[in-house]
Amino acid sequence: MSKLAAQDKFLDLSDYGRPFGKFLANQLKNTRFTPIHVTLLFGLSGLIAIYSILQNHYFLASFFIILKSGIDAADGELARIKNTPSYTGRYLDSVFDLILNFLFLMTICYVSQSSFWITLLAFICIQLQGTLYNYYYVILRNKSIGGDTTSKIFEYKSPKALPGESQKSVDILFQIYTIVYGTFDKVIHTLDKEAYKVKTFPHWFMTFLSIYGLGFQLLIIAVMLPLNLIEYIIPFFIVYSLFIFALIGIRKTVFKV
């Protein structure tokens, strides 16, 4: 099952890892590997990238950052191929992404000798960017006929565990997810409370929005590192956040409810 119905699919600039993710998932479909194992694998790839940055091996770091994006696409693909969707995997994936984002930036902060507080601001900016992308994307997915609805527009309570997963695990991961993402979700929902009422978003808007997808954010880092622009990465993502207001303004002006 695709995340979106055919008529709602758009060019997602952050989803360049999807072809590799599908390839990897197909290689694992008849094995004992589960989507959770794949999620752990992309976490490992992210940690190797972080170690490479610390060692000033920027080309190697870029390789593992891109690889992380490809593996990140594979866990969901494997879940769809094996027909084993789970909230455990969905929340674990999101929590791992946030932890790795934080570690990426703090590693860049250390190597480039940047300010901790400026780096923390950049981390907040990156999370708000990603939250805006996910907010509109999940709205589109939930309104797309036949689309994936594992992710909800508003995450207010722990969902009922799906077959094959523990309710206790779902509850624990939901609480962790709420703690680490809750504030970012509230900020974006406050900035655009009515977005969920829109019937759909056009392809061009979603493609523009995808510059805030995690994959595209990581691609920017992967390009800047080997160009020896590491000291510019943190300020870049702060300035990059200005598009948040532009995108919300477009939504409110052009796609009225």
Secondary structure, 3 states (H helix, E strand, C coil): CCCCCHHHCCCCCCCCCHHHHHHHHHHHCCCCCCHHHHHHHHHHHHHHHHHHHHCCCHHHHHHHHHHHHHHHHHHHHHHHHCCCCCHHHHHHHHHHHHHHHHHHHHHHHHHHCCCHHHHHHHHHHHHHHHHHHHHHHHHHHHHCCCCCCCCCCCCCCCCCCCCCCCHHHHHHHHHHHHHHHHHHHHHHHHHCCCHHHCCCCCHHHHHHHHHHCHHHHHHHHHHHCCCCCHHHHHHHHHHHCHHHHHHHHHHHHHCCC
